[in-house]
Amino acid sequence: MDEPLSNLDAKLRVYMRAELKKLQKDLGITTIYVTHDQAEAMAMGDRIAVMDKGKILQYDEPHAVYDNPANIFVAGFLGSPPMNFIDATVIERDARMVLDAGIFQYQLPDDLAKLLRERLTGDKVVIGFRPEHMILSIERTPESVFQADVYVVEPMGSSYVVDLKAGDYLLKAISPITVKLPPIGEKVWVGFPPEKMHLFDAKTEKTVF
């Protein structure tokens, strides 16, 4: 199937992808489904092959591709809004590994620092974190890493998509409606759990962890 739902409106696409998935299961026929819509791929596929320029970059179950992307392209392709990326330099300070991103410095836990030493080819990395893993707060908390300006707030019903301006970066965060946010133009603290952070080798663009 080559993008069979592309000409349908958004509501009908949601219903039809469920019907197609049910039909495929009932018939028991292996089906290759081609789409540029990553939400369709995640919802319908038993396995996903992410391709770029004719090459398969990663092939696995949807949750595995989403949680453990093989490289920057895969990480940025899956997710809505997509993963945020920030360039950083790795420095050693008092035998600890620190990521210097300019807008913040982040000291890696020992287990992640060990992986970085084993797998990195240079000193340049790309930090990735998904919008739903970002923690926003008006006051600084133990999870807070840096401050950003609230650029735009997009109400989505059960949550907000918050556009943040930090240095030259425009980042997107998903925040529950129960979290109090400052007005547009004011600063907010941003954090993310270390276990949810992704790190990529800037030279090879492959995943470090």
Secondary structure, 3 states (H helix, E strand, C coil): CECCCCCCCHHHHHHHHHHHHHHHHHHCCCCCCECCCHHHHHHHCCCEEEEECCEEEEEECHHHHHHCCCEHHHHHHCCCCCCEEEEEEEEEECCEEEEECCCCEEECCHHHHHHHHHHCCCCEEEEEECHHHCEEECCCCCCEEEEEEEEEEEECCCEEEEEEEECCEEEEEEEECCCCCCCCCCEEEEECCHHHCEEEECCCCEECC
